[in-house]
Amino acid sequence: MADKYKPESLREDAIVKQTIINTAIDIQSVLQLLIHKEIITLDELNEMREKVKTLPKYKASLQYIQNINNAADLYEKDPQAYLKALINEKLNNK
């Protein structure tokens, strides 16, 4: 049986997803409070969000995610081209 179907793997996956959603809920709650209490504006929040996205700590992760999405798009559009690019990358990065 594949690991992803083992109860402990399913539980670990659920814990990770629960942590992610709890964090998102906490952050969203704080941001809404800040805006509701007029401590910050939505425009200021959006401006800061864009600045933070460019910080090295987050920029690399965002680029990695974009690369994964680009690869998935290529695979959906042309699986043969995707596999060819993957093989070329492996051959060039011995």
N, C-alpha and C positions, 0 to 999 in steps of 0.2 A: 504494500500500500504506500502511495506517495506521502511524503511528510506533510503536505498541506492538508491531508485528510485525517491526520492523527489528531485526537482530542487535544493534546497539549499544544500542538501547532495552531489549531483553531482558536484555543483559548489565548495564546500569545498574540495572535493576530487581532482578536477581539479587544484585548487590553490596549494594544497600540492604537487601534481605531478609536476606542473610547477615550484615550488620553488626548488624541488629536481633536476630537469633537468637543471635549470638555474645555480644552485650551481655546478653541475657536469661540465657544460660547462665552467664556470669561472675557476674552479680548473684546468681543462684540458688545458685551454688557458695559464694560468700562468705556469704550469709545462712545456708545450711545449716551451714557451718563455725562461724559465730558461735553458732548454737543448739546444735550438737553439743558445742562446748567450754563451753557454759553461760555464755557471755559475755552473751547476751541470751536472753530467753524468747520463745516464739512470741506470747504475749499482748503483750509490749512491742513486738515487731515490728509486730503488727497495729495497735496504738495509734499508733505513729509513722507507719505507712502512712496512716492516716486523717488525721493532722495534716498530712502532706506534701501530700495531695490537696487541701487547702484553701488552700495557698500560691498566690498569684497566678500564679506561673510555671507551675504545673501545672493550676490550676483552670480557666483559660481554655481550655487544650487539651482537658481532659476535657469541658468544656461544649460545645466545638465538636464533639467526637466524639459526644456525646449528641444534639446537634441533627441531625447527619447520620443517626444511627440512628432518631431520631424521624421524620425526613423519609422514610427508607426504609420504615419501618413504615406511615406514612400512604399512601405510594405503593402498597405491597402491598395494603393494605386498601381504598383508594379512589383509584385513579389520577386520576380526574377532580377530586376535591377537592384532591389534591396539586398538579395543574397549575393549578387555580384559585388556590390559595394562592401558588404560585410567580409567577404573572402579577401578582397583587395586590401582592406584595412588590416586583416589578420596577417596577410603575407608581408605587408610593409612594416608591421610592428613586431617582427620576430622577437 
